[in-house]
Amino acid sequence: MNTLEQELVTLSAFGRFAETVKRHERWGLALGISLQLAVLLFMTAKGTLILIRGEVYYVRVQPVDPRDLMRGDYVILSYEFSRQLPPNWDGMGRQGQPIYVTLVREADGKHWRGAHSSFEKPHKGPFLKGKMNQRGQLEFGIEQFFVQESKGLEYENAVRSRLLSSEISITPEGDAAMRGLHILAN
């Protein structure tokens, strides 16, 4: 077979492929749209499932600065247990690995605090599953909360005064989601 014949065969095969694609154009479009919708549903369903399945806990919020004005009104949150690294942490190769913080009830009977952290999943009691970020702090997916427009400064002032409480849902697997923020009375 010479070069011209090879090119004709290649063009013929490409033409058949193009015809097949054109015949199934609607199915391809429907499949593409369906995949995009499935991804969006999965992204929203995970957070919603945590709120539905999780138990409600209140934890005290620690102050954090600064604030990004470009993303709308939201509050950056930190917790005392976000700095509570496991005792056997060697500082190497642990970034992204699950870290578990066991929660215990505070003396007020309403709030919870971190008792201890570990790389091992606790067998009982409420706990949070997090991972270490690049700054050496633990993240649990509850570090920021979008608030009603023009209310961000009020919440940030409450955080600085240590009068802000975070209401979170925690699943039995330790996944957490924000439910709301509450400003405590003096």
N, C-alpha and C positions, 0 to 999 in steps of 0.2 A: 504494500500500500504506500503510495507516495504522499508527500506532504499535503497536497491539495485535497486528496481523499480523506486524510486524517482530519483536516480542518472542517471539511463538510460533515463528517461523522460527529465531531465535537459540537458543531453548530446545531446539527440535527438533535443531538441529545439535549443540549441546552434549550432548544425550542420546545421539545416535549416536556421538559421540566417546567418551563414557563407556562405552558398550556395547563399543566396539572395544577400549578399554583393558582392560576387564574380561575380554574373551575372550582377550586376549594377556597376561594377568596373570602367568602362569607364565614366559613367555618374557622378560618385562621383569624379573622377579625374578632369573632365571638370568643375564641379561645384566648386571645390576647387580652381582651376586656375582662374576661372571667378571671384570669390569673391576677390582674391588677386589683380587682375587687376582693379576691381571696386574700391577698397580702394586706390590704387595708383592714379587712374584717379581723384578721389574725392580730394585727397590731392593736386594735381597739379592744378586742375580746379578752386579751390577756389581762390588761389592767382592770377591766370590768369584772372578770371572774375573781380576781383577788378581792375586790370590794364586796362581791356577793358571798363568797365562801369564807372570807377571813373573819377572825374575831377582832373586836375593837379594843384598842389600847391607847392610852394617853401617855405621851413622853414629853419631857421638858426640852425646850429648844435653847441652843447656845448661840450667842451672837456671831455673825460672820460679816465681813466687809470684803469688797465693795459690791455695788449693784450695777447691773447693766441696763441702761435706759432704753436701748434699742429693741429689746424683746418684749416691751410692754410692762405692765405692773405685775411683778412677781417678787417673791421673797426667797432669798437664799437661806437655807436652813442647815444647821449642824446640830449634832447631839453629842453628849458626853461619851456615849459608846462608840462614836465614829473614830475616836482616838484610842480605843481600847484594843490593842493588838494582843494576839495570843502569846502566852509566856514562852512557848517554844519557837517563836518566830525568829529566824536567823537573818532576815533582811534580804535574802537572795532567792530568786526564782519563784516567788509566791504571788506575784502580781497576776490578778485575774482568777486565782484559785479561790473557791468558796471558803468563807470564814463565817462561823456561826457565833452569835452573841446571845447568851441566855438572859432572859428578862426576869426580874423579880419586882414585886410590888413595893412601892415606897410607903413610908409611914402614913401619908395622907390617905391611903386606901384607893386613890384614883389613878395616880401616875405610876409608871413603870420605869425602871432604869436597868442598864446593863450590869449583870453580875460578873460574868467572865466571858472570854472569847476563846474559841478553839477552832482547829481545822477539822475536828470531828463533829458530826451532826449530833446534837443532844438527843437523848432517848425520851425525855419528857419535859413538860412545861413549855411555856411560850418562848420562842426564839426567833431571831432575825437571821436571814441568810444574806450575806453581803460579799463584796470583793474589794481588794485594795486598789486604790487609784494611784496615779503617778506621784501624788504628793505624800504618800504614805498614810493616807486616811482611808477608813472603810466607807464604802458607799452601799446604800441599801435601796436606792430608787425613790427615796423620800426626801431628797435634799433641796428641792425647790417646789414652790407652789404658786400658781397663778391666782391672783386675787382680783376683786372687783376694781375697776378703774378708779384711780385716785385714793385707794385704800392701802397701797403698798407702803407708804411712809408710816402710816399708823401701825402697821404690823411690824415694820422694822424698828420703830421706837419701842414697841412692846418687847421685841427680842432683846434689844440693848438693856432694857430694864429687867430682863429675865422674867417677864410676865406673859410669855407666849407658850402655849401648850399645843402640841400637834396631835391630832386624832388620826390614827392609822389603822388599817386592817392588815392582819397577818394571817396567812394561810397556814395549815398544819405543816407545810413544807418550808416555811420561813420566808416566803415571798411577801413583800409589803407594798402597800399603796396608800397614798394620802387620801383622807376623807375630808379633812378640814383643819382649820386653825382656830384656836380659841384664846382670847385675851383674858387673862386671869385678873381678878379684882386685887387691889393692893392689900 
